[in-house]
Amino acid sequence: MNDRLTHKLRSDALDNRERILEAARAVFAAEGLNVPMREIARRAGVGPATLYRRFPTKEMLATEAFADQMRACEVIVTEGLDEPDPWRGFCHVIERICELHARDRGFTAAFMATFPGAIDFAASRGRTLEAISELARRAKAAGRLRADFVLDDLVLVLMANNGLQAASPAGRVAASRRFAALTIQALRAAPGAAPLPPSPRLLPGRPLSPTA
């Protein structure tokens, strides 16, 4: 009897955890990170105490909810690095990451946030940004990416992409694809192109790189 009861309690706890994460993903994707925790608990069908027992802070909840998206970012960048033509690889990264962020409205904020204690999330973001920096270096060396591109420009692109408005998620994705195409045209190296203004420091905890 005790074994069956323990198994049921564990199963219920796992079900609650999955419901919370599913609700959080849906709410964050549609409305961003500003949704109250109590609203997430309500949509998950659990009490606030259950939510806070599993995820004491919104940062912990967002880190877990967006773990799949962070892994997807790493895959996209790896695909870009594996492309023999670094410019095509760079374009692939811009297109796919913009689309990924457009599908999940809260992911851009989570990606750029500094979550205390969320070591895995920060490490994954760091690996992704370092890989993009290397890809940008290769594209510059090939003479295809404008020489004054810096990594904070990618953050600027993601912030602008996150501000796209549309009547439906599909509309947001379509707008994001066009925006990515316009961005790629703007970042392509071209003779006589006017230099860009100085880049603001947008990346948390990272100085601007003069090479990427």
Kinemage of the C-alpha trace (Angstrom):
@kinemage 1
@onewidth
@group {chain A} dominant
@subgroup {mainchain}
@vectorlist {calphas} color= white
{ca met a 1} P 0.000 0.000 0.000
{ca asn a 2} L 2.784 2.453 0.915
{ca asp a 3} L 4.636 1.700 -2.354
{ca arg a 4} L 1.497 2.324 -4.416
{ca leu a 5} L 0.811 5.560 -2.542
{ca thr a 6} L 4.407 6.746 -3.018
{ca his a 7} L 4.245 5.927 -6.734
{ca lys a 8} L 0.966 7.855 -7.080
{ca leu a 9} L 2.368 10.884 -5.247
{ca arg a 10} L 5.445 10.898 -7.495
{ca ser a 11} L 3.280 10.538 -10.594
{ca asp a 12} L 1.039 13.407 -9.477
{ca ala a 13} L 4.089 15.580 -8.818
{ca leu a 14} L 5.468 14.875 -12.302
{ca asp a 15} L 2.086 15.631 -13.854
{ca asn a 16} L 1.935 18.944 -11.982
{ca arg a 17} L 5.434 19.836 -13.124
{ca glu a 18} L 4.620 19.134 -16.779
{ca arg a 19} L 1.353 21.079 -16.576
{ca ile a 20} L 3.184 24.052 -15.075
{ca leu a 21} L 5.879 23.992 -17.773
{ca glu a 22} L 3.315 23.597 -20.555
{ca ala a 23} L 1.295 26.537 -19.243
{ca ala a 24} L 4.428 28.647 -18.787
{ca arg a 25} L 5.613 27.971 -22.345
{ca ala a 26} L 2.228 28.929 -23.772
{ca val a 27} L 1.895 32.106 -21.680
{ca phe a 28} L 5.492 33.248 -22.156
{ca ala a 29} L 5.294 32.594 -25.912
{ca ala a 30} L 2.107 34.635 -26.274
{ca glu a 31} L 2.628 37.404 -23.732
{ca gly a 32} L 6.295 37.517 -22.683
{ca leu a 33} L 7.827 37.180 -19.234
{ca asn a 34} L 5.691 39.748 -17.416
{ca val a 35} L 2.815 37.352 -16.715
{ca pro a 36} L 2.260 36.906 -12.940
{ca met a 37} L 3.167 33.540 -11.449
{ca arg a 38} L -0.349 33.169 -10.060
{ca glu a 39} L -1.729 33.387 -13.612
{ca ile a 40} L 0.591 30.604 -14.716
{ca ala a 41} L -0.560 28.492 -11.749
{ca arg a 42} L -4.189 29.169 -12.661
{ca arg a 43} L -3.685 28.115 -16.275
{ca ala a 44} L -1.803 25.009 -15.169
{ca gly a 45} L -4.640 24.048 -12.840
{ca val a 46} L -2.463 23.987 -9.721
{ca gly a 47} L -2.298 26.112 -6.611
{ca pro a 48} L 0.309 28.855 -6.190
{ca ala a 49} L 1.946 26.837 -3.401
{ca thr a 50} L 2.469 23.919 -5.776
{ca leu a 51} L 3.982 26.222 -8.396
{ca tyr a 52} L 6.369 27.908 -5.937
{ca arg a 53} L 7.373 24.562 -4.443
{ca arg a 54} L 8.507 23.418 -7.902
{ca phe a 55} L 9.793 26.760 -9.164
{ca pro a 56} L 10.504 29.273 -6.358
{ca thr a 57} L 11.199 32.100 -8.834
{ca lys a 58} L 10.020 33.109 -12.278
{ca glu a 59} L 13.645 33.008 -13.429
{ca met a 60} L 13.883 29.306 -12.546
{ca leu a 61} L 10.593 28.631 -14.325
{ca ala a 62} L 11.657 30.530 -17.463
{ca thr a 63} L 15.029 28.782 -17.541
{ca glu a 64} L 13.377 25.374 -17.480
{ca ala a 65} L 10.557 26.371 -19.847
{ca phe a 66} L 12.973 27.638 -22.499
{ca ala a 67} L 15.527 24.833 -22.206
{ca asp a 68} L 14.354 23.291 -25.492
{ca gln a 69} L 14.641 26.630 -27.278
{ca met a 70} L 18.191 27.091 -25.997
{ca arg a 71} L 19.119 23.653 -27.298
{ca ala a 72} L 17.482 24.554 -30.622
{ca cys a 73} L 19.635 27.714 -30.775
{ca glu a 74} L 22.755 25.626 -30.315
{ca val a 75} L 21.670 23.258 -33.104
{ca ile a 76} L 20.967 26.165 -35.478
{ca val a 77} L 24.382 27.703 -34.865
{ca thr a 78} L 26.113 24.324 -35.261
{ca glu a 79} L 24.376 23.929 -38.621
{ca gly a 80} L 25.634 27.376 -39.601
{ca leu a 81} L 29.207 26.517 -38.604
{ca asp a 82} L 29.032 23.254 -40.564
{ca glu a 83} L 28.049 25.098 -43.767
{ca pro a 84} L 31.129 25.289 -46.075
{ca asp a 85} L 30.161 28.802 -47.176
{ca pro a 86} L 30.364 30.969 -44.020
{ca trp a 87} L 28.057 33.640 -45.441
{ca arg a 88} L 25.357 31.074 -46.180
{ca gly a 89} L 25.897 29.687 -42.699
{ca phe a 90} L 25.562 33.164 -41.189
{ca cys a 91} L 22.349 33.820 -43.162
{ca his a 92} L 20.966 30.458 -42.001
{ca val a 93} L 21.567 31.451 -38.376
{ca ile a 94} L 19.883 34.862 -38.761
{ca glu a 95} L 16.847 33.367 -40.520
{ca arg a 96} L 16.324 30.440 -38.175
{ca ile a 97} L 17.010 32.249 -34.905
{ca cys a 98} L 14.672 35.118 -35.846
{ca glu a 99} L 11.946 32.581 -36.588
{ca leu a 100} L 12.572 30.700 -33.349
{ca his a 101} L 12.307 33.912 -31.340
{ca ala a 102} L 9.186 34.995 -33.245
{ca arg a 103} L 7.416 31.761 -32.288
{ca asp a 104} L 8.143 32.263 -28.574
{ca arg a 105} L 7.578 35.849 -27.541
{ca gly a 106} L 9.189 35.523 -24.145
{ca phe a 107} L 12.304 33.754 -25.375
{ca thr a 108} L 14.082 36.925 -26.509
{ca ala a 109} L 13.724 38.449 -23.046
{ca ala a 110} L 14.842 35.195 -21.436
{ca phe a 111} L 17.789 34.889 -23.832
{ca met a 112} L 19.085 38.349 -22.990
{ca ala a 113} L 18.305 38.238 -19.266
{ca thr a 114} L 20.807 37.431 -16.549
{ca phe a 115} L 19.167 34.850 -14.307
{ca pro a 116} L 20.981 34.470 -10.956
{ca gly a 117} L 21.873 30.825 -10.407
{ca ala a 118} L 20.748 29.668 -13.856
{ca ile a 119} L 24.182 28.349 -14.749
{ca asp a 120} L 23.079 25.931 -17.464
{ca phe a 121} L 21.069 28.624 -19.278
{ca ala a 122} L 23.925 31.137 -19.113
{ca ala a 123} L 26.458 28.547 -20.265
{ca ser a 124} L 24.287 27.536 -23.222
{ca arg a 125} L 23.780 31.166 -24.211
{ca gly a 126} L 27.508 31.761 -23.924
{ca arg a 127} L 28.307 28.808 -26.200
{ca thr a 128} L 25.745 30.005 -28.731
{ca leu a 129} L 27.117 33.543 -28.813
{ca glu a 130} L 30.728 32.382 -29.064
{ca ala a 131} L 29.802 30.160 -32.012
{ca ile a 132} L 27.983 33.010 -33.751
{ca ser a 133} L 31.014 35.225 -33.161
{ca glu a 134} L 33.237 32.630 -34.842
{ca leu a 135} L 30.821 32.313 -37.766
{ca ala a 136} L 30.772 36.101 -38.165
{ca arg a 137} L 34.576 36.136 -38.166
{ca arg a 138} L 34.622 33.582 -40.980
{ca ala a 139} L 32.013 35.487 -43.003
{ca lys a 140} L 34.038 38.698 -42.625
{ca ala a 141} L 37.228 36.920 -43.682
{ca ala a 142} L 35.389 35.725 -46.798
{ca gly a 143} L 34.478 39.333 -47.578
{ca arg a 144} L 30.738 38.699 -47.361
{ca leu a 145} L 29.759 40.185 -43.969
{ca arg a 146} L 30.280 43.891 -43.409
{ca ala a 147} L 33.436 44.538 -41.407
{ca asp a 148} L 31.786 46.722 -38.745
{ca phe a 149} L 29.302 44.051 -37.598
{ca val a 150} L 29.592 43.319 -33.860
{ca leu a 151} L 27.857 40.663 -31.796
{ca asp a 152} L 25.641 43.249 -30.100
{ca asp a 153} L 24.122 43.870 -33.545
{ca leu a 154} L 22.607 40.402 -33.303
{ca val a 155} L 20.972 41.389 -30.004
{ca leu a 156} L 19.657 44.549 -31.680
{ca val a 157} L 18.176 42.400 -34.453
{ca leu a 158} L 16.513 40.087 -31.915
{ca met a 159} L 15.067 43.033 -29.978
{ca ala a 160} L 13.581 44.477 -33.170
{ca asn a 161} L 12.322 41.053 -34.237
{ca asn a 162} L 10.641 40.628 -30.856
{ca gly a 163} L 8.704 43.856 -31.403
{ca leu a 164} L 6.971 42.614 -34.561
{ca gln a 165} L 3.189 42.730 -34.272
{ca ala a 166} L 0.760 40.531 -36.194
{ca ala a 167} L -2.785 39.252 -35.864
{ca ser a 168} L -1.679 35.630 -35.427
{ca pro a 169} L 1.420 33.572 -34.604
{ca ala a 170} L 1.664 32.602 -38.271
{ca gly a 171} L 1.612 36.285 -39.191
{ca arg a 172} L 4.436 36.968 -36.739
{ca val a 173} L 6.540 34.221 -38.292
{ca ala a 174} L 5.877 35.548 -41.806
{ca ala a 175} L 6.835 39.065 -40.697
{ca ser a 176} L 9.947 37.687 -39.011
{ca arg a 177} L 11.057 35.938 -42.199
{ca arg a 178} L 10.770 39.158 -44.183
{ca phe a 179} L 12.547 41.086 -41.441
{ca ala a 180} L 15.375 38.523 -41.451
{ca ala a 181} L 15.721 38.913 -45.223
{ca leu a 182} L 15.937 42.690 -44.885
{ca thr a 183} L 18.481 42.312 -42.091
{ca ile a 184} L 20.662 40.023 -44.185
{ca gln a 185} L 20.649 42.549 -47.026
{ca ala a 186} L 21.723 45.263 -44.590
{ca leu a 187} L 24.571 43.133 -43.189
{ca arg a 188} L 25.969 42.057 -46.542
{ca ala a 189} L 29.361 43.609 -47.341
{ca ala a 190} L 29.010 46.129 -50.175
{ca pro a 191} L 31.548 48.510 -51.745
{ca gly a 192} L 31.014 52.105 -50.676
{ca ala a 193} L 28.581 51.210 -47.852
{ca ala a 194} L 28.389 53.937 -45.205
{ca pro a 195} L 29.832 52.921 -41.824
{ca leu a 196} L 27.407 52.081 -39.047
{ca pro a 197} L 27.015 54.322 -35.987
{ca pro a 198} L 28.681 53.046 -32.779
{ca ser a 199} L 26.911 50.020 -31.325
{ca pro a 200} L 25.330 50.294 -27.874
{ca arg a 201} L 26.250 47.701 -25.264
{ca leu a 202} L 23.232 45.415 -25.305
{ca leu a 203} L 24.614 42.040 -24.321
{ca pro a 204} L 24.515 41.442 -20.554
{ca gly a 205} L 27.906 40.907 -18.967
{ca arg a 206} L 29.870 40.945 -22.218
{ca pro a 207} L 32.043 43.703 -23.699
{ca leu a 208} L 31.771 44.551 -27.367
{ca ser a 209} L 34.116 42.628 -29.623
{ca pro a 210} L 35.991 44.584 -32.277
{ca thr a 211} L 36.074 41.550 -34.588
{ca ala a 212} L 32.560 40.162 -34.299
